[in-house]
Amino acid sequence: MTNSKSTKRALLTSALALLMCVTMLVGATFAWFTDTASTGVNKIQAGNLNIELQMKDNNGNWVNAEGKTLPFLVNGKIPAEGTQILWEPGCTYYVPEVRVVNKGNLAVKFEYVNELLGVTGKLAEVLEPVFKTPVDTNGEDINIEPEVLKPGEASPAWSFGYHMLETAGNEYQNATATGMCLTVVATQVPYEKDSISDQYDKDATYPVVKAADLAEKLNELADGSVITVEGTVNTALTISKPVTINNLTATAPVTIASNGVTLNAANIEYKAPKTPALVVNSDVTDVTITNSAITAATGRTGSHTAVSLPVSGKVVFTGNTVTNDYNGIEFGLNVPTGDGTLIANNNFTNIGNNAISIYQVEDGATVTVKNNTFTGKVGSFIPVRLSNSNNMSGKFVFANNTVDTDNSWENCFVMLEDYSREGAEIQDFTKYTLVFKDNKVGANCTYTVVFDDQDGIITTNQPIVQK
């Protein structure tokens, strides 16, 4: 009994000692039998995929051609800006040589989107594309789309153009063709190796989106993405991401609802009364529309412009064809057009009222209108209509345009119209400077006409005009 008690006492004492040790251990710093070893990890740097489309200038230098209008060569040279090339049966014109340069640090593969070499307009019926592609010393064709374009490398140079068929008859006189555009798509290619192989990017695809999936895919795209559309969009489309979209073909209205959108080589045709084919929302501050064909049939009531551009900021509108039975492109009635706005190399056809309407500008803005062609309904159309509803100073440069003023309203090039009603503040056109340079106009061109809603054409409130 005594031994049993002693044993229990010893066990109890041991248990208490153990508990004290555990308690002490819990409160300790765990400095016993530990070790730590660490090292830094090398910085992770994503590769840069970046290609540049270039053309050769008259000095034999390669220059960036992205977003530019490729000129047709005359006697093998790029002609002076504003030179008018008149096509006739049997003639052939080429653009300068072009190539692709890999400006990034990843190997790429690329494709020229040949569909964009197509043209629209009546003259397109008698034009056929022609090509100049390189050959090696054996006379064999060189692939202008190499399987791998390494960083710093340039692809083989080539050129394309158009031949006007000898069978073209008189019905093609004064006809036009537009929509010529060259687009390149690129993606990464198996070349760089990771720790396993160089095949991790073998399934990379070109940034091409099918038209039926475009509305859904737009929501998934990262800002700044560049895509090419395949097929035709048949339902109303809203673009609410800052992306570049090539080759958008649509038979329904298109709305741009984001800053930083570029539409290139679009073909938008929507002929419904009171409905523009293309609208840019009024909270957008910049937009670029290039090399596109936009066709509407709005009539003169309601929203009566093919392209609605109420942009409070800079607009770049170049290389497009706009067709409508009333207005062509119309800027914001209540927002100022921004400094640096450029309207160039466009063709305005079948215009029933104003080809370009600008209602107000930000103070001190310069707007350039150059290398455009204007035609429309006899006695009804006006190439450019300006207002100054916010009474700011502005400068407009009109250079190298071709204007059918003999058939325009009052032989007029630019009409400055006070569209306000009785009792409203008179717009001050003396704050505007209009510069006319090297335009091709009718024999009896009236460069400017100031029109007052109550008094008709007036000789007061005139802008500063420089010719």
Salt bridges, closest charged atoms under 4 A:
GLU81 OE2 - LYS370 NZ 3.35
GLU97 OE1 - LYS56 NZ 3.13
GLU125 OE1 - LYS122 NZ 3.79
GLU166 OE2 - HIS163 NE2 3.20
ASP203 OD1 - LYS202 NZ 3.40
GLU220 OE1 - LYS217 NZ 3.82
GLU230 OE1 - LYS210 NZ 2.85
GLU269 OE2 - LYS271 NZ 3.63
GLU417 OE1 - ARG385 NH2 3.23
ASP453 OD2 - ARG421 NH1 2.84
